[in-house]
Amino acid sequence: MNEPVTIVVMPRDRFSSVAAAVGSIVENTAEPIELFVLDFGYTAAQKAAIASVCGPTRVQVVPCGRQIPLSAFREFLPRIRTRVFAWVDNDTYVQPGWLTLALARMASGARVVLPVTLEREGLDTDRRRLPLRNHISHAELREVTVDGVKYVFDYKPYRRAAPEEIPQGGHTVDFFELHAFVAETEVFRQLDLPPMVVREHIDLGIQLHRAGIPIWCEPGSIVHFDNIHERPDWSDLRFFFFRWSETLIDQSHALFEERWGYRFYNEQFMKNWAFRRKVYSVCRFAGLPGRPADLVARAANKLLRPAVPRKLAENPLSRSSRVLA
C-alpha cells in the first residue's frame, strides 16, 4: 500500500511523553504518513521537542483547547483526507512494522484493526517483574445481572500475560482500547462519537458490532503502552485531574447507561482507581519516589474512598455471558 495514512497522536493521561511517542512513529513507520498531534495544552518546550524528533517528517500540531479525547477527535475527523487513519495515544510507542502489518490485515478485508498492546511495567507491578506484559490482545464484552440490574464489563483474556503466552493468529475482538488502532476513515464517519471518557471504547465496539463491522486484532502489529511511572510536570497534573474528574466519570457512566441500558460493573472501582492515580501523581510531582508514592496513594484510597459494594466485589466472569455473541 503506497497511499498515505493519517496518524493522529492524542493525549491520554499526560503530556510529557508526547515527543517519545511521536519519535517512535517517525522511526518505526515505513509508510508515507500525514502526522497530526492534537494539542490540549502542550508547553512550548514540549512542542519544540515534538518538532525536534520529526526530522524531515512534517508534523502539524493542532490546537484543541482543553477537551476530552473523543470530542476533540470528532471535531478533527472532517480534516482527515486519507482512506485510512491511525489513532496513537501520546503514551504509546509503536514498534517496527506496526502499521505495515495492520495494513496487510486491512488488505485482507479488515476495516478496524487493533495492534497487540503490551504494557511497560510501571504501576501495578506483579511478582514476575515483567518488563513487558499484555495489556490488550483479546477482548470480550460481557454482561451479568445483579439484584435485577444489568451490568456490563470488559474482559481481556491474557491480560498481563507475558508476550510469549499470547496466542498467535489474527482474530476478532468485541472492542479495542484507544491506546492505538487503525481504521478506515469512512467507518468512523458513520459512527456517533460520544462525549465520554471512561468506556468510550466499549460504546464504539457496540456500534461497530451493530453495523456489522468486525474488529480484528493483528498479532504482528505491536505497540507499547507506558503505564504511568514518570514524574509528572504541572501540565501533566492539570490535564490528568481534568481528564479523570469524577464529574466526567459520572457523566460518562450515565450517558452509557442511557445509550445501551447497562450500568458498569466496576464503576466504583474506576472512580477509586482515578483517585489513587491522582494521589500518586501529586506525590510524584512533589518529588516522592515511585514506590512510596504508590503506597501513599493506596493508603489514601483505602481510608478516604467508598469501598466497592460487596455484591460487586467478586469476579463475575463465571456467571456472565457475552453481550455481542
N, C-alpha and C positions, 0 to 999 in steps of 0.2 A: 504494500500500500504506500503510494507516494504522496497522496494528498495530505495536507497539513491537519493537525489535530490541535484544537484549542485546549490549553491546560489552565485551569483556574485554581489558584492557591488561596485557600480560605482559612482565616483564623479559627482555631478551635478553642483552646483554653488559655493561650498566652501568645505573646508577640515575639519574644526574644529568640525563638528557634527558627524564625522565618528564613533567614539567609542560608542556614544549613539545609533547610527543606528545598529551597529554590536551587541551591547549588547541586543537590542530588539529582534534581530533574535535568538540569543542564548537562551534567556529567554522564548520566545514565540513560538518556533518551536518544535513540538513533534517528527517529523520525523527525520530519520538519514540524515545528510547533509554533503556535501563536500563544505566547505566555502572558498571563494576566495575574496580578497579585491584588486581591481586594483588600483595601486599607481601611481598617476600623479604628485607626488611631496610632499607627506606627510612628515612632520618633524619627527625627531627621537622620540620626545615626543608623537606625535600622533600615531606612530606605536607602541610605548610602551603601550599607552592607549588601542589600539586595542587588544593587547595580554592580557592585564590585565582583560578585560571584557569577554574573551572567556573561562576562566577556563580550564576544560579538553577538550573542543571542539577544534579540530585542525583547525587553520586558516592559509592560505597561502597568503602572501602579494606579489603581482606580480608587479614588476617594469614595467612601460609602457612609461616612459618619458612624455613629455608634448604633449598630444593628445586631440582630441575631443572624447567624449564617444563612439559613434558608430564605429569609426575607430579602437579604442582600442579593443572593443568587437569583431569586425571582426577578428582581429589578435588572440584573445584569444579563439574564438569559437572552433577551432580544438582540444583544450585541454579538452573540456567537454566530458566526457565519459558516463555520466548518460543519461537515456532516457528523463528525464525532467530537466529543469533548471528554476531558477527564477532570474530575474534581480531586484535588490533593490537599489535605489539611496541612497547616504550617508546622505541625509537629510530627509529620510523617515523611520518611525518607525512602524514595523509590530506589529499587535495586536494578542492576543491569538487566536489560531485556524485558523489563516490566511491561512496557507499552507494546513492544513487538509481539509478545505472546498474547496479550489481551486482544490486540487487533486480529491476530490469527484466529482466536476463538470467535471473534465477530465475523470474520470472513466465512466461518462455517455455519453462520446463522444466528449467533447470539446478538442481542441488541443492548443488553446491560451486562457488564462483567465486573465481578468482584475479584480483585487480587487477593491472594493469601496474605493476611495481615499478621505479621509477627510483632510481638510486643517486647521492646527492650526493657530489661529489668530496671525498675525504678521503685515506686511504692508497691505495696502488696507483694513483697518477695516471698518465696517459699523455700523450703529446706534444701531443694535441689540446687539452688543458686544458679539457675539457667540464665545465661546472658541473653538468650532469645527464647521465647515461648509463644505458642499460638494464641493470638487474640481472637481472630475470626477466620474460619475457612468453611465451616459447615454451620448452617443456621436454620432453626425451626421456630415458627411462631405457634405457641401452644396456649390453650385455654383451660381453666379449671373453675369450677363453681364452688363457692364457699358461702354457707348460710343463704343460699338462693341468689347470690350475686355472682355474675360472670366476671372473671378476671382474665387478663391476658399477660403472658410473659414471654420474653425472648430466650430461647435455649440455644446454646452454642456447644454442640458436641466437640470434643477435643480441645475445649478451652484450656489454656495453659499447658497443653501437651508440648513436649519437645518437638522441634521441627521434623525430625525423622519419624515421629509417631503419627504424623498426619497422613491419612490415606491419599494416594495419588490418583490422578484421573479427573477429568472435568466432570462437574456435577452441578445440579441446580440447588438453589437455596431459597428460603422464604423471604429473606431480606438481606440487605447489605448495610454496613455501617458507613458513615461518611468520612472515615479516615482517607479512603481512596476508592474510586470506582471509575469505570469508563463506560460511556453510553452514547447511543445515537441521540443527537440533539433533538430531533423531531419527537422522540419518545417523551422527553421532558417538557416539550412544548404542550403536550397533551395532558400532562399531569397538573393537579392542583397542588401547589407548593404551600403547605400551611405555615402560619406563623407560630412555629412550635420549636421547643428546644430539647426536650428530654427524649421523646420517642418518635421524632420525625422520620427516622429510617424505617420504623415499623409501618407508619402511615403510608410511606412511599411503596413499601413492599406489598401492602394490601392493594393499593391502587394498581400496581403493575400486574398482580395476580388476576384482579378482576378484568383487566384489559387483555388478558391472555398473553402477557409478555413475560416469559421466564427470566429469572436472574441466574446467570451462570457464574460459577467460581472457576477460575483458571489457575491450577496449582503451580504452573511455571512462572506466573506473574507474581512477584513478591515485593512487598513494601514493609518497612519497619516503622511501627508506631512507638514514639518515645513517651512512656508513661511517667509523667511529671517527676523529675528528680532535681532539676537545676534550681538555683536560687533565682527567684523572680525579681524583675525590676518594678518600678512603680507603675509603668504602663501595663505590664502583665497583671499586676494585682488588681488594678481598676477594671480591666476587662473581665477577669475571672469572676469578680464579685457581681458584675453586671450579667454576664453570661449564665451564671448559676444562681441567680437570685431566686429565693423561694417564691416570690410573686410570679416570675416567669415559669417556674416549675409547676405551680398550681394551675396557672392558666393553660399550660400545655396539657396537663392531665385532664382538665375539664373539657378542653377542645377535643381531645382524642375520644373521650367518652361520648361526647355529643355526636361525633362523626361516625363512630363504629360500634357504640353500645357496650364497650368494655371498660372496666376500671383496670388500673395497673396493679398487679400482684405485689410488686416491690416498690410501690410509691413511697412509703415511709423510708425504706432503705435508701432510695435515691436521694431523698432530702437529707438524710443523715450523712450519706456519702459526700454530698456537696458541702455540708457544714464542716465535715472533717477536713476536706481538702482546703477549705478557706482558712481554717486554723493552721493547718500545715504550712500553707503559703505565707501567711503572716509571720509565722515563726522563722521560716527560711529567709524572708525579706529582712527580718530583724537580725539575721546572722547566725541563728541556731543551726547546727549541722543536721543532715537529713534524718538520721535515726532518732535523735532526741526530739526533733520536730514532729516526727510521726507518732512517737509515744505521747507527747503532749496533746496532739490532735485526737488520738484515740481516747485518752482520758477525758478530755473536754466533751467529746461526743457522748461518752457513757454517762457523764454527770449532768449534761445540760440538754440533751435531746430526748424526745419521746422514744421509747423502745418500739421496735417493730411489733405489732399486735401478735399475741401468741398464736392465734389461728392462722397467721400468715408467716410465721417464723420457720416452719418446716419446709423441706424441699417438696414442691408439689408435682415433680415430674411423673411419679408413678401413678398418679390419679388424674393426669391431664390428657388432653387429646390435641391433635394438630388442628389449627384453625384453617389452614389453606390446603388441606389434603384433597 
